[in-house]
Amino acid sequence: MKRIENVILLKVIGSCELLAALAMFYLYNDKVPAVIGAVILLGLSANSFYQAHKCYQRQYAPKKTED
C-alpha cells in the first residue's frame, strides 16, 4: 500500500509542476528567465511522472524466485 501512496503523491506533484509551467508560459512568454524556469519545471514534471511509472511497475512486477 505504501508504494501506491507514493505513486499518487508523485502524480500530484508532477501535475502541480506541469500546471505551474503552463501558467508561466502563458503569463510570461516574453520574459526569458520565466521561459527558462518553465522549461525546468516541465523537466521536473516529466521526471515525477517517470518516477511514478517506475514505482507502479515495481509494485506490480512479478517477483523473481531463485531456485
Order of alpha helices (4+ residues) and beta strands (2+ residues): alpha-alpha
